[in-house]
């Protein structure tokens, strides 16, 4: 059972219209950030506030709002980055996550301009909830599990709520047997075919004309992974697709581009690596490196999570079984080799 919602009311003194404008932010962006991070609703009229959500969260959110109001006196104008740091340092995001886990989690629904998207099954629900709660998220698993589609849906939802300012679609330029430099056209024309799944999802959710306008205004940006070096990405939603084709150095470079107010989703399938033989996948490596780092979300999809044609699920399961048999045969041969070596 979900815990009942609690209405928590309070006032902040002294009344200073300039300081309250700074506290709320332009178009209430600071209050929206608190709502997004904590999963509560914030209403205010002047210095009177009403918070709706889990009782423990609303009480803690009041403390943060009062802290931020004091900050407007001591340090002038607040920025989204300042609000983000206060939330991070207060540990409220961890409290929000713990409460949602204890409640079993409420169903997540994403709304875009043209459609409503409800993730299927507990793993997709957990994936979307993790994206909403963490700044860096990994979606790892076979084709057809909705990793990329749901990441795009979360990005569009965040853009339309004005929680972010732009969407970046990134993909490593690694393709079997063909170099991008030998393909005709400019940079965009070279990499567009490899980003088609991302484009298709955007067209479905926003419409072709809207996507074209947003790309023209650089609200939606498309870039190969190599072009991320040297950039710091603030207030953005970044999707790194097909990340199993990153090298160790590329993955580290990408993860260190993330700035304040940004969300990154890294998707990939470690069983479909197109890197040159002997090159370790950055995705397989980063799972081991970051598995114990707090504040990073990992969702592992299985063949049962496939939401495409039923045959796709059977194909994925057949490959898994084949690879298990091969591994078993390899281990058996290795054991026999060691046994012969010991006898000799």
C-alpha positions as CSV (number, residue, x, y, z in Angstrom):
1,X,0.0,0.0,0.0
2,X,1.2,3.5,-0.8
3,X,1.5,5.8,2.2
4,X,-1.2,8.6,2.4
5,X,-0.3,12.0,1.1
6,X,0.3,14.6,3.7
7,X,-0.4,18.4,3.3
8,X,2.2,20.5,5.1
9,X,1.6,24.3,5.4
10,X,4.0,27.0,6.7
11,X,5.1,30.6,6.2
12,X,8.5,32.1,5.7
13,X,9.5,35.4,7.3
14,X,10.4,38.2,6.7
15,X,8.4,39.1,3.6
16,X,10.7,40.4,0.9
17,X,9.3,40.2,-2.7
18,X,12.8,40.3,-4.3
19,X,14.1,37.4,-2.1
20,X,10.9,35.3,-2.7
21,X,11.3,35.8,-6.5
22,X,14.9,34.5,-6.2
23,X,13.8,31.6,-4.1
24,X,11.1,30.5,-6.6
25,X,13.3,31.2,-9.7
26,X,12.2,32.2,-13.1
27,X,8.8,30.6,-13.9
28,X,9.1,28.8,-10.6
29,X,12.0,26.7,-11.9
30,X,13.6,26.2,-8.5
31,X,10.3,25.0,-7.0
32,X,9.8,22.7,-10.0
33,X,13.3,21.3,-9.4
34,X,12.4,20.5,-5.8
35,X,9.2,18.8,-7.0
36,X,11.0,16.7,-9.5
37,X,13.8,15.6,-7.2
38,X,11.5,14.7,-4.2
39,X,8.3,13.6,-5.8
40,X,6.2,16.2,-3.9
41,X,4.0,19.1,-5.0
42,X,4.9,22.6,-4.0
43,X,2.3,25.4,-4.0
44,X,2.9,29.0,-2.7
45,X,1.3,32.4,-2.6
46,X,3.7,35.0,-1.5
47,X,5.3,33.7,1.7
48,X,2.7,31.0,2.4
49,X,3.7,27.5,1.3
50,X,1.8,24.3,0.9
51,X,3.7,21.0,0.3
52,X,1.9,17.8,-0.6
53,X,3.6,14.4,-0.4
54,X,5.1,11.9,2.0
55,X,5.1,13.5,5.5
56,X,8.8,13.0,6.1
57,X,9.7,14.5,2.7
58,X,7.5,17.6,3.1
59,X,9.0,18.4,6.5
60,X,12.5,18.0,5.1
61,X,11.6,20.1,2.0
62,X,10.5,22.9,4.3
63,X,13.9,23.0,6.0
64,X,15.6,23.2,2.6
65,X,13.3,26.1,1.4
66,X,14.0,28.0,4.6
67,X,17.8,27.3,4.1
68,X,17.5,28.6,0.5
69,X,15.6,31.7,1.6
70,X,18.4,32.5,4.1
71,X,20.8,32.1,1.1
72,X,19.0,34.8,-0.8
73,X,19.9,37.2,2.0
74,X,23.5,36.2,2.3
75,X,24.5,35.5,-1.3
76,X,21.9,37.3,-3.5
77,X,20.4,35.6,-6.5
78,X,19.8,31.8,-6.4
79,X,20.6,29.7,-9.5
80,X,19.3,26.2,-10.4
81,X,22.8,24.9,-9.7
82,X,22.7,26.3,-6.1
83,X,19.3,24.6,-5.5
84,X,20.7,21.3,-7.0
85,X,23.7,21.4,-4.6
86,X,21.5,22.1,-1.6
87,X,19.3,19.1,-2.4
88,X,22.3,16.9,-3.0
89,X,24.1,17.9,0.2
90,X,20.9,17.5,2.3
91,X,20.5,13.9,1.3
92,X,16.9,14.4,0.5
93,X,17.1,12.6,-2.8
94,X,18.2,9.4,-1.0
95,X,15.3,9.8,1.5
96,X,12.9,10.1,-1.5
97,X,14.3,6.9,-3.1
98,X,14.1,5.0,0.2
99,X,10.5,6.0,0.8
100,X,9.4,5.1,-2.7
101,X,11.1,1.7,-2.4
102,X,9.3,1.0,0.9
103,X,6.0,1.9,-0.6
104,X,6.5,-0.4,-3.6
105,X,6.6,2.6,-5.9
106,X,3.7,4.4,-7.6
107,X,3.0,3.6,-11.3
108,X,5.0,6.0,-13.5
109,X,3.3,7.7,-16.5
110,X,5.1,9.9,-19.0
111,X,3.1,12.5,-21.0
112,X,4.3,14.1,-24.2
113,X,2.6,16.5,-26.6
114,X,1.2,13.8,-28.7
115,X,0.9,10.7,-26.5
116,X,0.9,9.2,-23.0
117,X,3.5,6.5,-22.3
118,X,3.1,4.0,-19.5
119,X,6.1,1.7,-19.0
120,X,5.3,-2.0,-19.1
121,X,6.2,-4.3,-16.2
122,X,8.2,-3.7,-13.0
123,X,11.6,-3.5,-14.7
124,X,10.5,-0.7,-17.1
125,X,8.8,1.1,-14.3
126,X,11.9,0.8,-12.2
127,X,14.0,2.1,-15.1
128,X,11.9,5.2,-15.6
129,X,11.7,5.9,-11.9
130,X,15.5,5.6,-11.7
131,X,15.9,8.1,-14.5
132,X,13.7,10.6,-12.7
133,X,15.6,10.1,-9.4
134,X,19.3,9.9,-10.5
135,X,21.5,12.2,-12.6
136,X,23.3,9.3,-14.3
137,X,21.5,6.1,-15.3
138,X,22.4,2.9,-17.1
139,X,19.9,0.8,-19.0
140,X,21.6,-2.5,-20.0
141,X,20.0,-5.4,-21.8
142,X,18.9,-7.0,-25.1
143,X,17.2,-5.4,-28.0
144,X,13.5,-4.7,-27.7
145,X,13.3,-4.0,-24.0
146,X,12.5,-0.3,-24.4
147,X,15.8,1.1,-23.1
148,X,16.2,3.8,-25.8
149,X,12.5,4.5,-26.4
150,X,11.8,5.1,-22.7
151,X,14.9,7.3,-22.3
152,X,13.7,9.5,-25.2
153,X,10.2,9.6,-23.6
154,X,11.8,10.8,-20.3
155,X,13.8,13.4,-22.2
156,X,10.7,14.8,-24.0
157,X,8.7,14.8,-20.8
158,X,11.4,16.7,-19.0
159,X,11.8,19.2,-21.9
160,X,8.0,19.9,-22.0
161,X,8.0,20.4,-18.2
162,X,10.9,22.9,-18.7
163,X,13.0,20.9,-16.3
164,X,15.8,20.9,-18.9
165,X,16.7,23.2,-21.8
166,X,17.9,20.8,-24.4
167,X,18.2,17.2,-25.4
168,X,21.5,15.7,-26.7
169,X,21.5,12.4,-28.7
170,X,24.9,10.8,-28.7
171,X,26.2,7.6,-30.2
172,X,29.7,6.2,-30.8
173,X,30.6,6.1,-34.5
174,X,31.5,2.4,-34.6
175,X,30.0,0.3,-37.4
176,X,31.2,-3.0,-38.7
177,X,33.2,-2.8,-42.0
178,X,32.4,0.9,-42.8
179,X,34.2,4.1,-41.9
180,X,32.1,7.2,-41.4
181,X,34.6,9.3,-43.3
182,X,34.0,7.3,-46.5
183,X,30.2,8.0,-46.4
184,X,28.8,10.8,-48.6
185,X,27.4,14.0,-47.1
186,X,28.2,16.4,-44.2
187,X,28.6,15.3,-40.6
188,X,24.8,15.3,-39.9
189,X,24.1,13.2,-43.0
190,X,26.8,10.7,-42.1
191,X,25.6,10.0,-38.5
192,X,21.8,10.4,-39.0
193,X,21.2,6.8,-40.2
194,X,22.8,5.5,-37.0
195,X,20.5,7.6,-34.8
196,X,17.3,6.6,-36.6
197,X,15.8,4.8,-33.6
198,X,16.2,8.0,-31.5
199,X,14.7,10.1,-34.3
200,X,11.8,7.7,-34.8
201,X,10.9,8.0,-31.1
202,X,11.1,11.8,-31.2
203,X,8.9,12.0,-34.3
204,X,6.3,9.8,-32.6
205,X,6.2,11.9,-29.4
206,X,6.6,15.4,-30.8
207,X,5.8,15.3,-34.5
208,X,8.1,15.7,-37.5
209,X,7.8,19.4,-37.9
210,X,8.3,20.1,-34.2
211,X,11.4,17.9,-34.1
212,X,12.8,19.8,-37.2
213,X,12.3,23.2,-35.5
214,X,13.9,22.0,-32.3
215,X,16.9,20.7,-34.1
216,X,17.2,24.0,-36.0
217,X,17.1,25.9,-32.7
218,X,19.6,23.5,-31.2
219,X,17.1,22.5,-28.5
220,X,17.7,19.0,-29.8
221,X,21.3,18.3,-30.7
222,X,22.7,15.3,-32.4
223,X,26.4,14.5,-32.1
224,X,28.9,11.6,-32.4
225,X,30.6,10.7,-29.1
226,X,34.0,12.0,-30.2
227,X,32.5,15.5,-30.4
228,X,31.7,15.5,-26.6
229,X,35.3,16.0,-25.6
230,X,36.0,19.3,-23.9
231,X,32.3,20.2,-23.3
232,X,30.4,20.6,-20.0
233,X,26.7,20.0,-20.4
234,X,24.4,21.8,-18.0
235,X,20.6,21.7,-17.8
236,X,20.5,19.0,-20.5
237,X,19.1,15.5,-21.0
238,X,21.8,13.4,-22.7
239,X,21.2,10.0,-24.1
240,X,24.2,7.9,-25.1
241,X,22.9,5.0,-27.2
242,X,24.7,1.8,-28.2
243,X,27.2,2.5,-25.4
244,X,28.6,-1.1,-25.7
245,X,30.6,0.3,-28.6
246,X,32.5,2.9,-26.5
247,X,36.1,2.3,-25.4
248,X,37.1,2.6,-21.7
249,X,38.5,6.1,-22.4
250,X,35.4,7.3,-24.3
251,X,33.1,6.2,-21.5
252,X,35.1,8.0,-18.9
253,X,35.2,11.1,-21.1
254,X,31.5,11.1,-21.6
255,X,30.6,10.6,-17.9
256,X,32.8,13.5,-16.9
257,X,30.9,15.9,-19.3
258,X,27.8,15.9,-17.1
259,X,27.1,19.3,-15.6
260,X,24.6,20.8,-13.1
261,X,20.9,20.2,-13.7
262,X,21.6,17.5,-16.3
263,X,20.4,13.9,-16.6
264,X,22.4,11.3,-18.5
265,X,21.0,7.9,-19.7
266,X,23.5,5.4,-21.1
267,X,21.9,2.4,-22.9
268,X,23.5,-0.6,-24.5
269,X,23.7,-4.4,-24.9
270,X,27.0,-5.9,-23.8
271,X,26.3,-9.0,-26.0
272,X,26.4,-6.9,-29.3
273,X,29.8,-5.2,-29.3
274,X,31.2,-4.0,-32.7
275,X,34.6,-2.8,-31.4
276,X,37.8,-4.2,-32.9
277,X,38.8,-7.6,-31.6
278,X,40.7,-7.2,-28.3
279,X,39.2,-3.8,-27.4
280,X,37.2,-4.0,-24.1
281,X,33.8,-2.4,-24.1
282,X,33.5,0.7,-22.0
283,X,30.0,-0.3,-20.9
284,X,31.1,-3.7,-19.6
285,X,34.0,-2.0,-17.8
286,X,32.0,0.9,-16.2
287,X,29.4,-1.5,-14.7
288,X,32.2,-2.9,-12.6
289,X,33.8,0.4,-11.8
290,X,30.7,2.3,-10.7
291,X,28.5,-0.5,-9.3
292,X,29.0,0.7,-5.7
293,X,28.9,4.5,-6.4
294,X,25.9,6.1,-4.8
295,X,23.6,8.3,-6.9
296,X,24.0,6.3,-10.1
297,X,21.1,4.1,-11.3
298,X,21.5,0.7,-13.0
299,X,18.7,-1.2,-14.6
300,X,19.4,-4.6,-16.1
301,X,16.9,-5.9,-18.6
302,X,16.4,-9.6,-19.4
303,X,14.8,-11.5,-22.3
304,X,11.5,-11.6,-20.4
305,X,11.4,-7.7,-20.7
306,X,11.3,-7.7,-24.5
307,X,8.2,-5.9,-25.7
308,X,8.6,-6.5,-29.5
309,X,7.4,-9.4,-31.5
310,X,7.3,-12.6,-29.4
311,X,9.9,-14.1,-31.8
312,X,12.4,-11.5,-30.7
313,X,12.2,-12.7,-27.1
314,X,12.7,-16.3,-28.3
315,X,15.7,-15.3,-30.4
316,X,17.3,-13.5,-27.4
317,X,16.7,-16.5,-25.2
318,X,18.1,-18.9,-27.9
319,X,21.3,-16.8,-28.2
320,X,21.7,-16.8,-24.3
321,X,21.3,-20.6,-24.2
322,X,23.8,-21.0,-27.0
323,X,26.4,-18.8,-25.3
324,X,25.9,-20.7,-22.0
325,X,26.5,-24.0,-23.8
326,X,29.6,-22.7,-25.5
327,X,30.9,-21.4,-22.2
328,X,30.2,-24.8,-20.6
329,X,32.0,-26.6,-23.4
330,X,35.0,-24.2,-23.1
331,X,35.3,-24.8,-19.4
332,X,35.1,-28.5,-19.9
333,X,37.8,-28.5,-22.5
334,X,40.0,-26.3,-20.2
335,X,39.5,-28.8,-17.3
336,X,40.4,-31.7,-19.5
337,X,43.6,-29.9,-20.7
338,X,44.7,-29.2,-17.2
339,X,44.0,-32.8,-16.2
340,X,46.2,-34.1,-19.1
341,X,48.9,-31.6,-18.2
342,X,48.9,-32.8,-14.6
343,X,49.1,-36.4,-15.6
344,X,52.1,-35.7,-17.8
